Amino acid sequence: MTVLEFLLLLLIAGICGAIGQAIAGFSRGGILVSIAVGFIGALLGSWMSSKLGLPELLNVTIGGNSFPIIWSIIGSVIFVMVVGLLTRKR
């Protein structure tokens, strides 16, 4: 994987994480948090889809690595909602 492919993967994860945060209505941090939420959402969403027997939707392949866009957003929403419930408001 080249540096450009890695940066593109980070950009896609950041966008998916930001969309997940916007849907959930809870956001802490900036672009780095969105990237982390996007990757965690992709892991969580892919795990959920495999356990439920659902197909991978809208996969993007970058440098031989597949990134599930739809499941990343769904997993991000679930992850952000759980984090929002576990953390108290200021």
Backbone as CSV, one residue per row, in Angstrom:
resi,resn,N_x,N_y,N_z,CA_x,CA_y,CA_z,C_x,C_y,C_z
1,MET,0.851,-1.170,0.000,0.000,0.000,0.000,0.898,1.236,0.000
2,THR,0.632,2.113,-0.933,1.424,3.332,-1.031,0.884,4.384,-0.079
3,VAL,1.628,5.457,0.044,1.221,6.550,0.928,-0.080,7.181,0.420
4,LEU,-0.197,7.340,-0.879,-1.415,7.927,-1.453,-2.632,7.046,-1.189
5,GLU,-2.484,5.739,-1.323,-3.587,4.824,-1.039,-3.975,4.873,0.436
6,PHE,-2.983,4.951,1.310,-3.247,5.048,2.746,-3.979,6.340,3.087
7,LEU,-3.553,7.462,2.496,-4.227,8.737,2.745,-5.653,8.732,2.217
8,LEU,-5.866,8.087,1.090,-7.212,7.967,0.534,-8.104,7.122,1.437
9,LEU,-7.541,6.047,1.984,-8.288,5.204,2.931,-8.637,5.990,4.199
10,LEU,-7.711,6.807,4.690,-7.985,7.659,5.851,-9.080,8.677,5.553
11,LEU,-9.056,9.244,4.350,-10.075,10.218,3.959,-11.459,9.575,3.914
12,ILE,-11.556,8.389,3.325,-12.845,7.696,3.246,-13.336,7.323,4.641
13,ALA,-12.437,6.837,5.506,-12.829,6.502,6.879,-13.279,7.753,7.632
14,GLY,-12.606,8.873,7.421,-12.997,10.119,8.074,-14.364,10.602,7.642
15,ILE,-14.656,10.482,6.370,-15.964,10.892,5.868,-17.057,9.990,6.424
16,CYS,-16.806,8.676,6.427,-17.794,7.736,6.979,-18.010,7.988,8.470
17,GLY,-16.931,8.240,9.201,-17.045,8.543,10.631,-17.801,9.833,10.883
18,ALA,-17.543,10.856,10.069,-18.245,12.134,10.223,-19.733,11.988,9.925
19,ILE,-20.071,11.206,8.908,-21.481,10.957,8.591,-22.148,10.201,9.737
20,GLY,-21.451,9.208,10.284,-21.988,8.458,11.420,-22.209,9.345,12.636
21,GLN,-21.276,10.255,12.896,-21.431,11.182,14.013,-22.589,12.144,13.778
22,ALA,-22.747,12.588,12.548,-23.843,13.514,12.239,-25.203,12.827,12.383
23,ILE,-25.298,11.584,11.954,-26.562,10.861,12.083,-26.889,10.616,13.542
24,ALA,-25.881,10.236,14.338,-26.100,9.951,15.756,-26.326,11.223,16.557
25,GLY,-25.858,12.357,16.057,-26.063,13.621,16.758,-25.119,13.827,17.930
26,PHE,-23.987,13.156,17.931,-23.022,13.270,19.023,-21.640,13.310,18.416
27,SER,-20.869,14.328,18.744,-19.541,14.454,18.164,-18.575,14.979,19.198
28,ARG,-17.453,14.320,19.321,-16.370,14.782,20.181,-15.100,14.747,19.361
29,GLY,-14.481,15.874,19.178,-13.210,15.902,18.477,-13.356,16.306,17.028
30,GLY,-12.238,16.234,16.342,-12.193,16.668,14.961,-12.001,15.529,13.985
31,ILE,-11.118,15.769,13.023,-10.944,14.822,11.931,-10.299,13.520,12.401
32,LEU,-9.396,13.585,13.367,-8.763,12.358,13.849,-9.779,11.447,14.535
33,VAL,-10.693,12.041,15.281,-11.748,11.251,15.924,-12.675,10.668,14.870
34,SER,-12.976,11.448,13.838,-13.835,10.935,12.762,-13.183,9.764,12.036
35,ILE,-11.871,9.841,11.820,-11.166,8.740,11.173,-11.222,7.494,12.046
36,ALA,-10.966,7.675,13.342,-11.012,6.521,14.261,-12.411,5.932,14.324
37,VAL,-13.425,6.786,14.387,-14.809,6.318,14.419,-15.157,5.594,13.119
38,GLY,-14.653,6.079,11.991,-14.904,5.418,10.708,-14.302,4.023,10.656
39,PHE,-13.064,3.867,11.147,-12.444,2.539,11.155,-13.125,1.610,12.151
40,ILE,-13.440,2.108,13.336,-14.140,1.276,14.320,-15.516,0.895,13.791
41,GLY,-16.181,1.842,13.145,-17.479,1.556,12.540,-17.385,0.513,11.448
42,ALA,-16.310,0.543,10.660,-16.128,-0.462,9.612,-15.932,-1.846,10.223
43,LEU,-15.153,-1.922,11.290,-14.959,-3.213,11.956,-16.250,-3.710,12.580
44,LEU,-16.946,-2.830,13.288,-18.197,-3.201,13.944,-19.272,-3.566,12.923
45,GLY,-19.403,-2.756,11.884,-20.407,-3.015,10.859,-20.148,-4.291,10.083
46,SER,-18.890,-4.552,9.752,-18.552,-5.788,9.045,-18.802,-7.006,9.922
47,TRP,-18.480,-6.896,11.195,-18.728,-8.000,12.122,-20.229,-8.275,12.230
48,MET,-21.017,-7.195,12.362,-22.469,-7.351,12.465,-23.051,-7.985,11.196
49,SER,-22.582,-7.535,10.038,-23.128,-8.072,8.792,-22.778,-9.548,8.617
50,SER,-21.587,-9.942,9.054,-21.235,-11.352,8.938,-22.033,-12.210,9.910
51,LYS,-22.295,-11.705,11.114,-23.083,-12.465,12.096,-24.542,-12.581,11.680
52,LEU,-25.064,-11.553,11.018,-26.455,-11.573,10.576,-26.625,-12.194,9.198
53,GLY,-25.518,-12.509,8.533,-25.589,-13.118,7.210,-25.994,-12.139,6.122
54,LEU,-25.687,-10.875,6.311,-26.039,-9.849,5.331,-24.870,-9.598,4.389
55,PRO,-25.138,-9.159,3.164,-24.053,-8.940,2.203,-23.302,-7.637,2.495
56,GLU,-22.066,-7.590,2.019,-21.289,-6.359,2.105,-21.846,-5.384,1.073
57,LEU,-22.130,-4.184,1.500,-22.719,-3.185,0.614,-21.718,-2.083,0.311
58,LEU,-21.593,-1.729,-0.942,-20.772,-0.619,-1.423,-19.339,-0.690,-0.892
59,ASN,-18.627,-1.714,-1.284,-17.225,-1.864,-0.909,-16.348,-1.030,-1.828
60,VAL,-15.345,-0.396,-1.256,-14.341,0.333,-2.011,-13.021,-0.389,-1.783
61,THR,-12.352,-0.777,-2.854,-11.080,-1.475,-2.743,-9.956,-0.496,-3.052
62,ILE,-9.080,-0.334,-2.081,-7.946,0.578,-2.228,-6.686,-0.188,-1.847
63,GLY,-5.793,-0.345,-2.783,-4.541,-1.028,-2.514,-4.713,-2.461,-2.052
64,GLY,-5.727,-3.135,-2.528,-5.963,-4.513,-2.140,-6.764,-4.669,-0.866
65,ASN,-7.080,-3.569,-0.205,-7.882,-3.605,1.020,-9.298,-3.144,0.715
66,SER,-10.266,-3.891,1.205,-11.666,-3.567,0.975,-12.216,-2.780,2.158
67,PHE,-12.917,-1.681,1.881,-13.513,-0.846,2.928,-15.012,-0.743,2.680
68,PRO,-15.843,-1.284,3.596,-17.301,-1.274,3.402,-17.909,0.072,3.813
69,ILE,-18.348,0.844,2.865,-18.846,2.193,3.133,-20.130,2.159,3.971
70,ILE,-21.137,1.446,3.518,-22.435,1.433,4.204,-22.316,0.852,5.609
71,TRP,-21.607,-0.279,5.742,-21.464,-0.881,7.065,-20.594,-0.033,7.979
72,SER,-19.681,0.732,7.408,-18.877,1.646,8.218,-19.750,2.749,8.803
73,ILE,-20.655,3.275,8.010,-21.548,4.327,8.503,-22.500,3.763,9.552
74,ILE,-23.069,2.590,9.297,-23.983,1.976,10.269,-23.247,1.640,11.564
75,GLY,-22.058,1.065,11.446,-21.269,0.760,12.631,-20.837,2.005,13.381
76,SER,-20.539,3.083,12.641,-20.171,4.351,13.273,-21.328,4.931,14.071
77,VAL,-22.525,4.863,13.508,-23.703,5.360,14.219,-23.901,4.592,15.522
78,ILE,-23.809,3.285,15.451,-23.992,2.458,16.654,-22.898,2.756,17.677
79,PHE,-21.653,2.829,17.219,-20.541,3.107,18.126,-20.671,4.476,18.786
80,VAL,-21.022,5.495,18.015,-21.155,6.849,18.562,-22.331,6.924,19.530
81,MET,-23.414,6.213,19.240,-24.552,6.213,20.164,-24.184,5.556,21.490
82,VAL,-23.439,4.467,21.440,-23.004,3.805,22.672,-22.062,4.708,23.460
83,VAL,-21.117,5.337,22.783,-20.202,6.262,23.467,-20.973,7.435,24.063
84,GLY,-21.953,7.939,23.334,-22.771,9.030,23.852,-23.577,8.641,25.075
85,LEU,-24.044,7.406,25.122,-24.795,6.945,26.289,-23.891,6.705,27.497
86,LEU,-22.657,6.288,27.233,-21.738,5.974,28.332,-21.046,7.194,28.930
87,THR,-20.924,8.251,28.148,-20.271,9.456,28.665,-21.339,10.437,29.117
88,ARG,-21.028,11.121,30.173,-21.998,12.090,30.670,-21.811,13.441,29.989
89,LYS,-22.850,14.199,29.954,-22.792,15.523,29.346,-22.160,16.513,30.303
90,ARG,-21.516,17.502,29.740,-20.879,18.535,30.554,-21.868,19.578,30.988
